[in-house]
Amino acid sequence: MLFNRFCPSCKASVNLKQLHRTFVERYMTRKLWEKYECCNCGAEVFAHCNKAQDLELITAGKQVSTE
Protein backbone atom coordinates (compact mmCIF):
# COMPACT_ATOMS: atom_id res chain seq x y z
CA MET A 1 0.00 0.00 0.00
CA LEU A 2 1.24 3.46 -0.85
CA PHE A 3 0.40 6.38 1.39
CA ASN A 4 -0.37 9.97 0.40
CA ARG A 5 -0.03 9.56 -3.35
CA PHE A 6 -1.74 11.80 -5.91
CA CYS A 7 -4.54 10.00 -7.77
CA PRO A 8 -4.74 11.12 -11.43
CA SER A 9 -8.50 10.42 -11.51
CA CYS A 10 -9.91 12.22 -8.45
CA LYS A 11 -6.97 14.66 -8.09
CA ALA A 12 -6.60 13.91 -4.37
CA SER A 13 -3.78 12.77 -2.13
CA VAL A 14 -5.02 9.31 -1.11
CA ASN A 15 -4.01 5.78 -0.15
CA LEU A 16 -3.54 3.32 -2.99
CA LYS A 17 -4.28 -0.40 -2.59
CA GLN A 18 -2.08 -2.80 -4.58
CA LEU A 19 -4.03 -5.11 -6.92
CA HIS A 20 -3.30 -8.49 -8.48
CA ARG A 21 -2.04 -8.25 -12.08
CA THR A 22 -3.17 -10.59 -14.86
CA PHE A 23 -0.78 -12.93 -16.68
CA VAL A 24 -0.57 -10.57 -19.69
CA GLU A 25 0.14 -7.55 -17.46
CA ARG A 26 2.74 -9.45 -15.44
CA TYR A 27 4.76 -11.07 -18.22
CA MET A 28 4.06 -9.34 -21.53
CA THR A 29 2.78 -5.76 -21.49
CA ARG A 30 3.79 -4.26 -18.14
CA LYS A 31 6.59 -6.34 -16.64
CA LEU A 32 8.08 -3.67 -14.39
CA TRP A 33 4.80 -2.02 -13.39
CA GLU A 34 2.62 -2.41 -10.29
CA LYS A 35 -1.17 -2.08 -10.35
CA TYR A 36 -3.00 -0.01 -7.71
CA GLU A 37 -6.55 1.07 -6.91
CA CYS A 38 -7.48 4.43 -5.40
CA CYS A 39 -9.27 4.05 -2.06
CA ASN A 40 -11.18 7.29 -2.67
CA CYS A 41 -12.65 6.90 -6.18
CA GLY A 42 -11.84 3.29 -7.17
CA ALA A 43 -9.70 4.21 -10.20
CA GLU A 44 -7.09 1.69 -11.36
CA VAL A 45 -3.60 3.03 -12.00
CA PHE A 46 -0.22 1.59 -12.92
CA ALA A 47 3.07 2.75 -11.41
CA HIS A 48 6.56 1.77 -12.54
CA CYS A 49 8.30 -0.25 -9.84
CA ASN A 50 11.34 2.07 -9.87
CA LYS A 51 9.33 5.28 -10.20
CA ALA A 52 6.29 4.78 -7.95
CA GLN A 53 5.50 8.50 -7.96
CA ASP A 54 4.70 8.41 -11.72
CA LEU A 55 1.18 7.00 -11.96
CA GLU A 56 -0.59 6.18 -15.21
CA LEU A 57 -4.39 6.06 -15.12
CA ILE A 58 -5.89 2.96 -16.79
CA THR A 59 -9.55 3.16 -15.70
CA ALA A 60 -11.29 6.15 -14.17
CA GLY A 61 -13.04 5.60 -10.87
CA LYS A 62 -16.67 6.13 -10.11
CA GLN A 63 -16.69 8.99 -7.61
CA VAL A 64 -19.65 8.90 -5.25
CA SER A 65 -21.24 12.15 -4.15
CA THR A 66 -21.11 12.74 -0.38
CA GLU A 67 -24.07 15.15 -0.34
N, C-alpha and C positions, 0 to 999 in steps of 0.2 A: 504494500500500500504506500502510495506517495502522499505526503502531506503538503497542504498549502500550494498547490499547483494551479496555474491558470487554465481554465477550461475554454477551448476555442468556441464551444457552442453557446454556453450561457454567460460567458465573459465574467466569470466569478473565480475567486481563489477558493478552491474546494479540495476535498479528499478524493483521490482516485483509487478505485478498487481494481486489482489485477484480474484479468479474465483468462480463461483457457483459450489457446489458439488452435485452429484447425490444422490438419496435416499439411494442407497447401500453404497456409500462412507460416507454419513452422519450418518447412523444408524447401519451399520453392519460391514464394513471392516475397516474404518478409523474414528472412532468416535471423537478422540481428535486431529485430523489433519486438517490443513487448506491447500487449494489448491491454487497455484499461477502460474502465467505465466510470463516468462522472457520478458521484453520489448525489449531486444536486438535481441534474436534469436527465440523467440516464444515457447521455451521449457516449458512443464508443470512439476511442482515440487510440492511435498507435504512437509509440515513442521509441526512438532508437536507443538501444541498450547502453551506448556510450554517451548519448546526448539526451538524457531523460527530460531536460527542460524544453526540448523542441517537440511539441505534440502536433500530430497530423490528424484532423478530424476525419472519421470514416462514415459515421452515421450521426445525424443530429438527434439530440434528445427531445423528448416530449416534456416540455416544461409545464408544470401544473400551477395554476393560479392559486395564490394563498388568500385571496379575498373572500 
